[in-house]
Amino acid sequence: MTLFHRITQKPFLLDLIAGFLAFLVYLKTLAPGVTTGDSGELITAAVTLGIPHPTGYPLYVILGRIFITPFFFLRPDLAMNLFSAVCASIAVALFRRLALIITARAWTSFTLALAFALIESLWSQATTARVYCLNACLVLAVLIEVSRFFIKNEVSLKRAWLFFGLGMGMPAR
């Protein structure tokens, strides 16, 4: 069996590779500190477990705090920027899985995921402390579960509802 066949037989491996490649790009272009917009407010809220402007983004603040705790050796602004890069990388991996469910083609879905990773709107949010990459993860998780329900005829939407409920802690403005 060739390497090509071994890799395509393990969809999770291609998900990881796509996410890791995206993470390398995001890490290379990561903002070195606080950027414009809401970044400073969101970083401060994660460090102090405070409440940023309405709607408050409770899931982002709690997960951000959990993420920066083991990275105590980094400045909080850099750690939160890294958190966005990790969330965006997970979103790329989830996008690859969604594309695989829809197309049923391993390498097509891999290519689509890499293209998704390099879209300016995702890339720009992946390098700075913003809520959108975590939101993208939750939306993609819901879409994966719904597509499994309709395309693969799985009988439960419980996980879709779970991700949707978590997403309610990430309201868009």
N, C-alpha and C positions, 0 to 999 in steps of 0.2 A: 504494500500500500504506500503510495507516495505521500510526501509531506502535505501536499495540497488536499488530498482526500482526508488525511488525519485531522487537519485543521477544520475543514468544513463539517466533519462529523461531530465536532464539539462547538456548538454555537456560543456557549459561554466564553470560550477562549477568544473568539473573534470580537465579542462584546468588550472583553477586557483590553484587547489590543487596540481597538478603536478608541476607547476611553483613555488609555495610556498615551497614545500618540497625540490626542487632543490635549491631554494634561501637559505634555512636554512643550507644546506650542504655547499654551497659556502660561506655564511657568516661566518660559523665556521672556514673555512680554508682560509679566505681572507688574502692576503698579507698585512702586517702592514705598508708598505711603498713602496718606489720605488724599482723595481726589475730590472733584467738584460734586455738586448735588447732595444727596442724602448720606454719602459715605461716612462722614464724621459723626453724624447723629446716630447712624446704625451701629458704628463701631463702639461709640460710647454706651449705647443701650445694651449691647452684648457684654461689654466689660462690667457694667454696673447692674445688669439685669433690670435696667430701667425701661421706660416706655418711650419709643420714638413717636413722632407725630402720628395722628390718627391714620390709619387703623391700628397701629402699634406693632404689627408683624410678630405676634407672639412666638410662632414656631421658629421663625428665622432668628429671633433674639435668643431663644433657649438653645437651639442647635448651635448657633454661633458661640455662645458661652461654653457649651460642652466641647466644641472644636478647639477653642483657643486655650483651654485649660492645660492640655498636655504640651502645648507649644509655648509654655511660659518663658522660654528663652528667646522668643521672637517678640517684637513690638506688637501690640494688639492690632494696629492698622495693617501690618503685613500679614499677620495670622488670619484676619478676616478677609483680606484679599485672596489669600490662599484657600480659604473656605469657599469662596466663589469659584475659584478655579477647579476645586474638587467637585463641587456641585455641577458645574458645566461639563466636566468630564463624565460624570455619571449620566448626565442628560444625553451626551453623545452615545454612550453605551446603550442607554434605553432606546434612543432613536434607532440604533442599529437593530435592536431586537424587534422594534415595531416594524421597521422596513422588511425584516426577514419574515415576519408573520404575514405581511401584506404581499410581498413578492415571491416568497419561498425560494429565494436565490441568495446564497451566502455572500458571494463576492459583490453582487449588485448592492445588497444592503450595506456591506462594509464601505463601499465607495460612497454611497449616499450619506452614511454617517460621517465620513470624513469631510464631505462637502458641507454638511450641516455644521460641523465643528468650526469651519472657517467662514461661516456667514458673519458678516460684520456685526449684526445686532447681537448675536450670541457671544462672539469673541470679545466685543467691547465690554460686555457685562461680566465676562469670565475673569477679567483681570483686575477688578476693583470690587470693593465691598458694596454689593447691591443685592436686592432680594430676588431678582428675576431668574437667576440660574436655579435656585432651589424651587421656585415656582415652575420652571420648565421641567424639572425632574418629576414633580407631582402630576403635572398635566400629562406628561408622557407615560407615567405609570398608569394613570386612568385609561389613556388611549390603548395601551397594551392589553389591559384587562378587558376592555370593551371589545377590542378586535379579536381577542381569544374567544370571547363569548359568541360573536357573530360569525367569525371565519372558521374557527376550530370547533365550534359547537360545544364549548365547555358550558356547564350548566349553572355556574354560580357567578354572580357579580359582587360578591362580598368584598373581595380585595379592591375592586374598583371603587366601591362606596367608602372603604377605609381611606384610600388615597385621596378621594374627593373630600372627605371630612377633614383630613390633614391640610388639604389645600385651602380650606375655609379659614385656616389660621394664616394664610398668605394672600389676603385680598389684594387685587390689583387696584391701582388708583384710577 
